[in-house]
Amino acid sequence: MSNLEKHLISAQQSSILAEEYAKTNYVEINSRRPASKPDSKMYSIDLDVLQEYLKLISGEMDKRGIKNKGVQVCLGKYPEDLKDPKLNPEYLGYQMIFFSPTDLNRGQSDNRNVIIEMDASANLDDIPDLNYMNITPPY
């Protein structure tokens, strides 16, 4: 079995996860929002943009000697008063996600010296994160 196959799920499994989120977390999130303005729960991005980003961060992590490269999916929320010309103003006040590069080996060693060396050589703060995708809602 390939590494990819270990991470794939069926549409039925996806449906179970989405339904569980809708019944629990999403209900809680929306209990604090106007009924006419439910929070976002789906995010999409152009495949070409995502592939370009993955190529960019992979190359940057290669330069830093990172062997076990990964991508974090981070939750955030656009502030109501954010002034950002790249951002669709309809998204203000909505939950969102962004992608960040990550070293999957970071912090997995029991040897404190190895962790310090990894932190020094694998600073990823200057590699940009990926934002500005489509979010739904708003519809």
C-alpha positions in Angstrom: 0.0 0.0 0.0 1.4 3.4 -0.9 1.8 6.2 1.6 -1.0 8.1 -0.2 -3.4 5.2 0.0 -3.0 5.2 3.8 -4.5 8.7 3.9 -7.4 8.4 1.4 -11.0 8.1 2.6 -14.2 7.4 0.7 -17.0 9.9 0.0 -19.1 8.0 2.6 -16.4 8.4 5.3 -16.1 12.1 4.4 -19.8 12.5 4.8 -19.7 11.0 8.3 -17.0 13.4 9.3 -18.8 16.4 7.8 -22.1 15.4 9.5 -20.4 15.0 12.9 -18.8 18.5 12.6 -22.1 20.0 11.5 -23.9 18.4 14.5 -21.3 19.5 17.1 -18.7 22.1 16.5 -20.6 24.0 13.8 -23.7 24.2 15.9 -21.6 25.6 18.8 -19.8 28.2 16.6 -23.1 29.4 15.1 -24.8 29.7 18.4 -22.8 32.9 18.9 -23.5 34.3 15.4 -26.6 35.8 13.8 -28.8 33.1 12.2 -28.7 34.9 8.9 -24.8 34.8 8.9 -23.6 31.2 9.7 -19.9 30.8 9.8 -17.9 29.2 7.0 -17.4 25.5 6.8 -16.0 24.8 3.4 -12.8 26.2 1.8 -11.6 25.8 -1.8 -8.5 26.8 -3.8 -7.5 26.6 -7.4 -5.5 23.4 -7.8 -2.7 25.2 -9.8 -2.2 27.7 -7.0 -2.0 24.9 -4.4 0.5 23.0 -6.5 2.6 26.1 -7.0 2.6 26.7 -3.2 3.6 23.1 -2.5 6.4 23.4 -5.0 7.6 26.7 -3.4 7.6 25.4 0.2 9.1 22.0 -0.8 12.1 23.9 -2.5 12.5 26.2 0.5 12.5 23.2 2.9 15.0 21.4 0.7 17.3 24.4 1.1 17.1 24.1 4.9 17.8 20.4 4.8 14.3 19.4 6.1 13.7 15.7 5.2 10.2 15.1 6.6 8.3 18.0 5.0 4.7 18.7 5.8 1.9 21.2 5.6 -0.1 22.5 8.5 -3.7 23.5 8.0 -4.3 26.3 10.5 -7.7 27.8 11.6 -8.1 31.5 11.8 -10.8 34.2 11.5 -10.8 37.4 9.4 -11.3 40.4 11.8 -14.4 42.5 10.9 -12.1 45.6 10.5 -9.3 44.0 8.5 -8.0 46.3 5.7 -6.5 43.9 3.1 -6.8 44.6 -0.6 -6.3 40.9 -1.5 -9.3 39.8 0.7 -12.9 39.5 -0.5 -14.7 42.0 1.9 -17.6 39.5 2.2 -15.3 37.2 4.1 -14.8 39.7 7.0 -15.8 38.1 10.3 -15.7 34.5 9.0 -13.6 31.5 10.1 -10.9 30.6 7.6 -8.0 28.3 7.0 -4.4 28.9 5.8 -1.6 26.6 5.0 1.9 26.7 6.6 5.0 24.7 5.9 6.1 22.4 8.8 9.0 20.1 9.6 7.2 16.9 10.7 10.3 15.8 12.6 10.4 18.9 14.8 10.0 18.1 18.5 9.9 14.3 17.9 13.4 13.7 19.3 14.1 12.9 23.0 17.6 14.5 22.5 17.4 18.2 23.5 20.5 19.0 21.4 19.0 17.5 18.2 15.8 19.7 18.8 17.9 22.8 19.3 19.9 22.1 16.1 16.7 21.4 14.1 15.2 24.7 15.4 18.2 26.7 14.4 18.6 25.2 10.9 14.9 24.8 10.1 13.4 28.2 10.8 10.4 28.3 8.5 9.1 31.8 9.6 10.4 33.4 6.4 8.5 31.0 4.1 5.1 32.5 3.3 1.9 30.9 4.3 -1.0 30.4 1.9 -4.3 32.3 2.3 -7.0 33.9 0.1 -9.0 30.9 -0.8 -12.8 30.7 -1.4 -14.9 30.2 1.8 -18.5 29.1 2.0 -20.6 30.5 3.5 -21.0 33.3 2.6 -22.8 32.0 -0.4 
